[in-house]
Amino acid sequence: MDEFATVLNTDSIPTSKPQRCNSGTAVRDTREVTSICCCLEDRVPVSLIGTIETVFHNPPIPYEPAKHSLKAWATYCLRDRGFKVVYAQNADFAIEPRTGDKLYFKVTQSQPETDSTCGWIVWNSGTNQATVIPPASA
């Protein structure tokens, strides 16, 4: 009988599912996963917005305008942390949680316009930090 090791799929964090491989060693992902538990009036989970903010306060790569666009950097950071980022027609991208509706986001380097349907990821070049403004439905 073959030996199997459990491998966590790092592409799907925070919803890692065990997979099998024919290696004799177990491989584990050591990234900390924040659970989604609290809800704001049965809408968007509060800790989901908090987790998105954490991604941009501690990004996997720094934002470098000469190398990539803000939208590309934001989607890379979110996908790297296991978020399912999908195409959105009226926004820059959408995050599709396991339960509930998609969250639509736009990115900007200036003061965001008033838009109740989309959240915003605002890059402040003075502090080199991104701020997450949740959608009004959140």
LUMLODO-988302 format. One line per field, with one value per residue (C-alpha): residue in one letter; chain; z, y, x. Coordinates in Angstrom, 2 decimals. Example, Ala and Ser with C-alpha at 12.3 -4.5 7.8 and 13.67 -1.06 7.14 Angstrom:
code	c(A; S)
unit	c(A; A)
z	c(7.80; 7.14)
y	c(-4.50; -1.06)
x	c(12.30; 13.67)
***
This chain:
code	c(M; D; E; F; A; T; V; L; N; T; D; S; I; P; T; S; K; P; Q; R; C; N; S; G; T; A; V; R; D; T; R; E; V; T; S; I; C; C; C; L; E; D; R; V; P; V; S; L; I; G; T; I; E; T; V; F; H; N; P; P; I; P; Y; E; P; A; K; H; S; L; K; A; W; A; T; Y; C; L; R; D; R; G; F; K; V; V; Y; A; Q; N; A; D; F; A; I; E; P; R; T; G; D; K; L; Y; F; K; V; T; Q; S; Q; P; E; T; D; S; T; C; G; W; I; V; W; N; S; G; T; N; Q; A; T; V; I; P; P; A; S; A)
unit	c(A; A; A; A; A; A; A; A; A; A; A; A; A; A; A; A; A; A; A; A; A; A; A; A; A; A; A; A; A; A; A; A; A; A; A; A; A; A; A; A; A; A; A; A; A; A; A; A; A; A; A; A; A; A; A; A; A; A; A; A; A; A; A; A; A; A; A; A; A; A; A; A; A; A; A; A; A; A; A; A; A; A; A; A; A; A; A; A; A; A; A; A; A; A; A; A; A; A; A; A; A; A; A; A; A; A; A; A; A; A; A; A; A; A; A; A; A; A; A; A; A; A; A; A; A; A; A; A; A; A; A; A; A; A; A; A; A; A)
z	c(0.00; -0.89; 1.77; 1.35; 2.85; 3.40; 1.58; 2.20; -0.97; -0.50; -3.42; -1.49; 1.92; 4.07; 2.86; 2.64; 1.75; 2.25; -0.87; -1.36; -2.84; -3.17; -1.09; 2.26; 3.91; 5.03; 3.80; 5.77; 5.22; 8.28; 7.39; 10.01; 8.89; 10.31; 10.74; 9.50; 12.41; 13.19; 10.98; 10.63; 10.47; 8.37; 5.64; 5.06; 7.82; 9.87; 10.04; 6.23; 5.86; 8.70; 6.95; 3.69; 5.57; 7.11; 3.63; 2.65; 5.95; 5.51; 1.73; 0.24; -2.13; -1.90; -4.31; -6.99; -9.52; -12.06; -12.13; -11.87; -11.70; -8.42; -9.55; -10.46; -7.14; -5.12; -6.89; -6.51; -2.77; -2.25; -4.34; -2.57; 0.75; -0.62; -1.63; -4.72; -6.86; -9.93; -12.82; -12.17; -14.92; -12.99; -10.64; -10.84; -9.33; -6.95; -4.01; -3.85; -0.28; 0.50; 1.66; 0.73; -2.17; -3.99; -2.65; -5.40; -5.13; -7.05; -6.56; -6.61; -5.62; -4.96; -2.97; -3.96; -5.46; -3.62; -4.73; -2.57; -4.51; -4.38; -1.71; -2.27; -1.87; -1.61; -1.96; -0.02; -1.67; 1.21; 3.80; 1.36; 2.88; 1.42; 3.14; 2.66; 2.56; 2.76; 0.46; 1.86; 1.98; 4.45)
y	c(0.00; 3.48; 6.08; 9.32; 12.73; 15.43; 18.65; 21.87; 23.67; 27.13; 28.56; 28.30; 29.73; 30.48; 27.50; 25.02; 21.52; 18.52; 16.93; 13.72; 13.23; 10.26; 11.85; 10.38; 13.81; 16.04; 19.61; 22.27; 25.91; 27.96; 31.15; 32.36; 32.16; 34.49; 32.91; 34.68; 34.70; 38.05; 39.57; 43.11; 42.79; 39.58; 41.33; 41.23; 39.47; 42.07; 40.02; 39.66; 43.42; 43.27; 40.44; 42.41; 45.39; 43.11; 41.98; 45.56; 46.51; 43.61; 42.94; 40.03; 42.46; 46.24; 48.41; 49.81; 52.04; 51.65; 47.87; 47.25; 48.95; 49.45; 47.11; 44.35; 44.75; 44.66; 41.55; 39.82; 40.57; 39.25; 36.10; 35.43; 35.34; 32.95; 35.25; 34.36; 37.50; 37.52; 39.81; 42.57; 44.55; 47.78; 47.67; 46.87; 43.40; 41.45; 39.20; 36.12; 34.79; 31.23; 32.45; 35.58; 37.99; 39.22; 42.31; 44.78; 47.00; 49.82; 51.05; 54.64; 56.80; 59.86; 60.73; 58.17; 59.30; 58.54; 55.11; 53.06; 49.82; 49.40; 49.38; 51.21; 50.40; 53.78; 54.04; 56.89; 57.55; 59.81; 57.03; 54.10; 52.46; 51.21; 51.90; 49.76; 51.51; 48.86; 48.98; 50.77; 47.43; 46.17)
x	c(0.00; 1.30; 2.00; 0.09; 0.77; -1.79; -0.99; -2.87; -3.82; -2.25; -4.25; -7.49; -6.60; -8.66; -10.70; -7.83; -8.87; -6.58; -5.20; -3.26; 0.17; 2.49; 5.23; 6.19; 6.39; 3.57; 3.57; 1.71; 1.04; 1.97; 0.09; -2.33; -5.94; -8.56; -11.96; -15.05; -17.45; -19.09; -21.76; -23.06; -26.85; -26.62; -24.66; -20.91; -18.95; -17.08; -13.92; -13.91; -13.40; -10.84; -9.01; -8.94; -7.47; -4.83; -3.78; -2.97; -1.32; 1.09; 1.21; 3.18; 4.97; 5.32; 3.38; 5.70; 3.89; 6.72; 6.29; 2.54; -0.83; -2.66; -5.45; -2.98; -1.17; -4.42; -5.72; -2.34; -2.23; -5.75; -5.21; -1.92; -3.82; -6.45; -9.28; -11.29; -10.99; -13.23; -14.14; -16.67; -18.35; -19.03; -16.02; -12.33; -12.84; -15.04; -14.27; -16.43; -16.79; -17.85; -21.25; -23.13; -22.94; -19.87; -18.12; -17.29; -14.20; -12.58; -9.03; -7.77; -4.83; -6.98; -10.09; -12.77; -16.04; -19.26; -20.41; -22.73; -22.40; -18.62; -15.98; -12.72; -9.06; -7.34; -3.55; -1.94; 1.43; 2.48; 2.32; 2.70; -0.36; -3.63; -6.94; -10.03; -13.40; -16.15; -19.19; -22.23; -24.03; -21.42)
***
